[in-house]
Amino acid sequence: MSWVRAHPWVVFSGVLLGGLGSLLAALGNPANTGVCISCFLENAAGALALHGNPRMQYLRPELLGFVLGSAAVASASGEFRARWGAAGLASLGFGFLMALGSAVFIGCPIKALLRLAAGDLTSLPGIAGLAVGVGGGLALARAGDAGLEGPRRTAPLAVALGVVATAGLLAVLAFVPGTVAASRTGGGAIHAPPWLSLAAGLALGAACQRSRFCITGSLRDVLLTRTAAPAVALGGALGAAALVNAFTGQFRLGYIDQPGAHLDFLWGFLGMALVGLAAIFAGGCPFRQLVKAGEGDLDAAAVTVGMVVGAAVIQSWGLGASAGGVPAAGKVAVLLGLAAVLSLGLSRGKENP
């Protein structure tokens, strides 16, 4: 168990994420969706009038807590640094593609684990796709340095502080009735008590800033280093979520009639493969991007903006999946997204033999 003692924050963060994720669902968030970055961003985009679906409008306090909790811990530890790379529009594009792939699967990598922990076996193709996407992304990144990770330059501090201030302002607005749109029915109307949601978000943002925990990052580290700590952290997230589900009566094993799921397994696989590919190139899963944005990483902030734009487009154009399956437009979009990322990776490989 020496690897656990050497990486206590990583393991703790995984356990905390899984436990709080299932607990938030028990407290009122949608079933199997205690934490889902892509779903929450679609809700937030609706609350800010970026799309017109009245059933998907709620400014989720958890999202803002992730950024603010990360910023607080980074500031206290001297790790808040305004920085950016040379990614340009690629950051926005990778954020858009992560939102798209998640919408076709119906959930981000965190929700994939939470669905499995609740007994939803339809999550398995998505988790397999995520692992394949991460592995493929690593192969392409090694060949051509296609990712956004690399040397960072100092960025204007005012811009990084503006990102945190924007999250703080939105957190205030989330608690002022009538300032943002809010659904009366549908997924946007299903939520845990706002103060508890914000507290959970702050705790997770703080812990995962300290540990650098990330679902795709953990998969990447397992594949690259074969070390046990990332796998234990993922197992801790799954186990903690399953334990909470068992105590709260949320565990239901099977494929049929699972909440927030569909039976188009091929497209669930491909959607999450797209998320895995884009996350490797962007330097982290959707959750990790919010945490990095809170600690001053402006590339991560740009990825987050791309995810918000993606969330708005997905709702406006009907690209996301539902319990009935994946629409044709969503399938085409995923294939185009996979082609774009693979083309980028292969072209970079030719430029950097």
C-alpha distance (Angstrom), angle and dihedral (degrees) to the residues before:
residue distance angle dihedral
M1 . . .
S2 3.81 . .
W3 3.81 90.9 .
V4 3.80 89.7 58.9
R5 3.81 91.4 50.9
A6 3.81 88.9 48.0
H7 3.81 92.7 52.4
P8 3.82 105.5 29.2
W9 3.81 95.8 147.9
V10 3.80 93.1 54.2
V11 3.79 92.7 52.3
F12 3.81 92.2 41.9
S13 3.80 91.0 50.9
G14 3.78 91.7 52.2
V15 3.79 92.3 50.1
L16 3.80 91.7 45.6
L17 3.79 92.8 49.2
G18 3.78 93.8 50.1
G19 3.78 94.6 43.5
L20 3.80 96.6 46.5
G21 3.79 91.7 41.6
S22 3.80 92.7 59.1
L23 3.79 92.3 38.2
L24 3.82 92.0 55.6
A25 3.80 89.0 53.9
A26 3.81 89.7 51.2
L27 3.82 89.5 49.6
G28 3.79 94.2 54.2
N29 3.81 113.0 -69.5
P30 3.82 115.3 124.5
A31 3.80 114.7 -71.9
N32 3.82 112.9 -82.0
T33 3.82 87.5 2.7
G34 3.76 104.9 92.6
V35 3.80 87.6 134.0
C36 3.81 122.6 12.9
I37 3.78 118.1 150.7
S38 3.81 96.3 -164.7
C39 3.82 94.1 46.6
F40 3.80 91.3 45.5
L41 3.81 91.7 49.6
E42 3.80 90.8 52.4
N43 3.81 87.6 52.7
A44 3.81 91.7 46.9
A45 3.81 92.7 48.1
G46 3.79 88.5 54.3
A47 3.79 92.3 48.3
L48 3.82 88.4 54.5
A49 3.84 91.7 49.1
L50 3.81 93.9 -111.4
H51 3.80 90.7 131.7
G52 3.78 133.9 18.8
N53 3.81 104.6 -128.4
P54 3.82 103.5 123.8
R55 3.81 91.3 -161.7
M56 3.81 93.6 60.9
Q57 3.81 104.4 54.5
Y58 3.80 119.9 117.0
L59 3.78 129.8 115.4
R60 3.79 97.9 -133.3
P61 3.83 110.6 -142.6
E62 3.80 90.9 -153.3
L63 3.81 91.1 69.3
L64 3.78 92.6 53.9
G65 3.79 91.1 44.4
F66 3.79 90.9 57.0
V67 3.82 91.0 57.6
L68 3.81 96.4 40.4
G69 3.81 95.0 44.6
S70 3.78 90.5 50.8
A71 3.81 91.8 47.5
A72 3.81 92.2 50.5
V73 3.80 94.9 51.8
A74 3.81 93.7 40.9
S75 3.81 90.4 51.9
A76 3.80 93.2 46.9
S77 3.81 92.5 49.9
G78 3.81 95.9 42.6
E79 3.80 92.1 -112.6
F80 3.80 97.6 116.4
R81 3.80 102.9 111.3
A82 3.78 127.0 162.2
R83 3.79 105.3 -132.0
W84 3.77 142.6 149.7
G85 3.78 140.1 175.9
A86 3.76 133.1 -147.4
A87 3.79 98.4 -87.2
G88 3.79 97.0 119.9
L89 3.78 114.7 171.5
A90 3.81 90.9 -4.8
S91 3.82 89.0 79.5
L92 3.79 91.3 56.8
G93 3.79 91.2 45.2
F94 3.78 95.4 51.8
G95 3.80 90.2 47.9
F96 3.81 90.1 51.5
L97 3.81 91.4 50.3
M98 3.81 93.6 49.2
A99 3.80 89.4 53.1
L100 3.81 90.8 47.7
G101 3.80 96.1 49.1
S102 3.78 91.4 46.2
A103 3.81 92.0 50.8
V104 3.81 91.5 52.5
F105 3.80 91.1 50.4
I106 3.85 90.5 38.6
G107 3.76 99.0 -121.9
C108 3.78 146.2 37.9
P109 3.84 122.7 -102.9
I110 3.82 90.5 -84.6
K111 3.78 91.9 53.8
A112 3.81 89.6 48.0
L113 3.82 88.8 60.9
L114 3.80 92.9 42.8
R115 3.80 91.0 50.8
L116 3.79 90.8 51.9
A117 3.80 91.1 47.1
A118 3.81 88.5 55.1
G119 3.81 91.5 54.0
D120 3.81 97.0 -99.8
L121 3.79 103.2 148.6
T122 3.80 91.7 -175.5
S123 3.81 85.6 77.1
L124 3.83 91.6 69.2
P125 3.84 97.1 80.1
G126 3.80 88.9 49.6
I127 3.79 93.1 50.1
A128 3.80 89.8 48.3
G129 3.79 89.6 49.7
L130 3.80 90.8 50.0
A131 3.81 91.0 53.2
V132 3.82 91.4 48.2
G133 3.80 90.6 48.2
V134 3.80 91.9 50.5
G135 3.80 91.3 48.3
G136 3.79 92.2 47.3
G137 3.78 91.4 46.8
L138 3.79 90.8 52.7
A139 3.80 91.2 51.0
L140 3.81 92.4 50.1
A141 3.79 93.6 43.6
R142 3.81 91.2 51.7
A143 3.79 90.9 49.5
G144 3.75 98.6 46.7
D145 3.79 114.2 5.1
A146 3.78 88.5 -116.4
G147 3.76 96.4 160.3
L148 3.76 133.5 92.3
E149 3.79 94.2 -119.8
G150 3.79 115.0 104.9
P151 3.79 139.8 83.7
R152 3.77 114.2 0.8
R153 3.77 126.2 -151.6
T154 3.76 126.0 -150.6
A155 3.79 110.5 -96.2
P156 3.81 129.6 -158.7
L157 3.78 107.3 -74.5
A158 3.79 91.2 -143.1
V159 3.81 90.7 63.1
A160 3.81 93.6 52.1
L161 3.79 91.1 45.8
G162 3.80 88.2 48.9
V163 3.82 89.8 58.8
V164 3.80 90.9 54.0
A165 3.81 92.0 43.0
T166 3.80 90.2 52.3
A167 3.80 90.2 53.0
G168 3.80 89.3 48.9
L169 3.80 92.6 50.2
L170 3.80 91.7 48.8
A171 3.80 89.4 49.0
V172 3.79 89.0 56.7
L173 3.80 92.3 46.7
A174 3.80 90.3 50.8
F175 3.80 88.6 66.0
V176 3.82 97.5 43.5
P177 3.81 109.4 86.5
G178 3.78 116.0 -126.4
T179 3.80 98.4 15.5
V180 3.81 95.3 101.7
A181 3.81 132.1 23.7
A182 3.80 118.0 -90.6
S183 3.80 128.3 -170.2
R184 3.78 120.6 -120.1
T185 3.81 92.9 -163.0
G186 3.79 136.6 17.8
G187 3.78 130.6 38.0
G188 3.78 93.6 -36.8
A189 3.79 91.0 61.3
I190 3.82 93.3 54.2
H191 3.77 112.0 84.1
A192 3.78 145.6 129.1
P193 3.82 119.6 -105.7
P194 3.83 105.0 -64.8
W195 3.81 96.7 -127.0
L196 3.80 91.5 51.9
S197 3.80 89.8 47.4
L198 3.80 91.2 52.2
A199 3.80 91.7 47.0
A200 3.80 91.5 50.9
G201 3.80 90.6 48.3
L202 3.80 92.3 50.5
A203 3.80 91.7 49.3
L204 3.79 93.6 48.9
G205 3.80 93.6 44.1
A206 3.81 90.7 50.7
A207 3.81 95.9 45.7
C208 3.79 95.5 44.4
Q209 3.80 93.1 46.9
R210 3.78 87.8 55.4
S211 3.80 94.0 46.2
R212 3.84 101.3 31.3
F213 3.81 86.6 -134.0
C214 3.80 114.6 176.8
I215 3.81 131.2 161.8
T216 3.80 96.0 -135.1
G217 3.79 90.7 36.0
S218 3.79 89.9 56.0
L219 3.81 91.0 49.9
R220 3.81 89.1 47.9
D221 3.80 91.9 51.5
V222 3.80 92.4 48.1
L223 3.81 90.5 52.6
L224 3.81 94.8 42.9
T225 3.80 103.7 38.9
R226 3.81 104.3 18.2
T227 3.82 87.3 -139.6
A228 3.78 120.1 152.0
A229 3.81 102.8 -136.1
P230 3.84 96.8 77.7
A231 3.81 90.8 47.3
V232 3.81 90.6 48.4
A233 3.80 89.7 50.7
L234 3.80 90.9 52.7
G235 3.79 90.1 45.3
G236 3.79 89.5 48.7
A237 3.80 90.7 53.5
L238 3.79 91.4 49.4
G239 3.79 93.9 44.4
A240 3.80 95.7 46.8
A241 3.79 91.2 48.5
A242 3.81 91.8 48.5
L243 3.79 91.1 49.2
V244 3.81 92.9 51.8
N245 3.80 89.8 46.0
A246 3.78 91.0 52.4
F247 3.81 92.9 51.3
T248 3.81 94.2 44.7
G249 3.79 97.5 43.8
Q250 3.81 95.2 -114.0
F251 3.81 97.7 121.8
R252 3.81 114.4 105.9
L253 3.79 117.7 161.1
G254 3.79 118.2 -147.4
Y255 3.79 150.1 68.3
I256 3.78 102.8 -105.5
D257 3.82 126.5 85.5
Q258 3.79 94.7 -4.1
P259 3.83 112.2 164.4
G260 3.79 116.2 -106.3
A261 3.81 93.9 7.5
H262 3.81 141.9 104.7
L263 3.79 137.0 -160.5
D264 3.83 98.4 -123.7
F265 3.77 90.8 110.6
L266 3.81 96.7 172.7
W267 3.79 91.4 55.8
G268 3.78 92.5 44.1
F269 3.82 86.9 54.3
L270 3.81 93.9 47.2
G271 3.80 93.6 43.9
M272 3.79 92.5 55.2
A273 3.81 91.6 41.4
L274 3.80 86.2 59.6
V275 3.81 89.8 49.9
G276 3.81 91.2 50.5
L277 3.80 93.3 49.0
A278 3.80 94.2 46.9
A279 3.81 92.7 44.1
I280 3.80 93.1 54.5
F281 3.80 91.4 50.9
A282 3.81 92.8 43.7
G283 3.81 93.3 48.4
G284 3.79 100.6 -112.9
C285 3.78 148.8 14.1
P286 3.83 121.3 -78.6
F287 3.82 91.6 -89.2
R288 3.80 92.4 49.4
Q289 3.81 90.4 52.6
L290 3.82 91.0 59.4
V291 3.80 91.2 48.7
K292 3.81 92.3 48.4
A293 3.80 91.0 47.7
G294 3.79 87.9 56.0
E295 3.80 91.6 55.8
G296 3.81 94.4 52.6
D297 3.82 104.0 -89.0
L298 3.81 104.5 143.3
D299 3.80 93.4 -172.5
A300 3.81 87.1 60.7
A301 3.79 89.0 47.6
A302 3.81 88.6 54.1
V303 3.82 90.5 49.2
T304 3.79 87.7 51.9
V305 3.80 90.9 52.0
G306 3.80 87.7 50.8
M307 3.80 89.9 53.1
V308 3.80 90.8 50.5
V309 3.81 90.7 50.3
G310 3.78 88.9 47.2
A311 3.80 91.2 50.7
A312 3.80 90.8 52.4
V313 3.81 93.5 47.3
I314 3.80 92.5 46.4
Q315 3.78 91.6 55.1
S316 3.80 94.9 40.3
W317 3.81 95.3 48.2
G318 3.81 99.0 34.5
L319 3.82 96.0 -119.6
G320 3.80 97.5 141.9
A321 3.79 125.9 94.1
S322 3.78 126.0 -114.6
A323 3.79 134.5 -167.8
G324 3.80 86.7 -80.0
G325 3.79 93.1 60.1
V326 3.78 141.1 -98.7
P327 3.83 119.1 -38.1
A328 3.78 119.0 -125.7
A329 3.80 91.0 -113.0
G330 3.81 90.5 55.3
K331 3.80 91.4 50.6
V332 3.79 92.2 51.0
A333 3.80 91.1 46.9
V334 3.82 92.2 52.3
L335 3.80 92.1 49.5
L336 3.80 90.7 49.3
G337 3.79 90.2 47.6
L338 3.80 92.7 51.0
A339 3.80 90.3 47.6
A340 3.80 91.2 50.3
V341 3.80 95.0 50.3
L342 3.79 94.1 43.7
S343 3.80 90.9 47.8
L344 3.78 90.8 50.8
G345 3.78 92.3 49.6
L346 3.79 94.3 46.4
S347 3.81 93.6 46.0
R348 3.80 90.9 51.2
G349 3.77 88.8 50.0
K350 3.82 90.9 56.3
E351 3.81 90.4 48.4
N352 3.84 91.3 51.0
P353 3.85 106.4 39.8
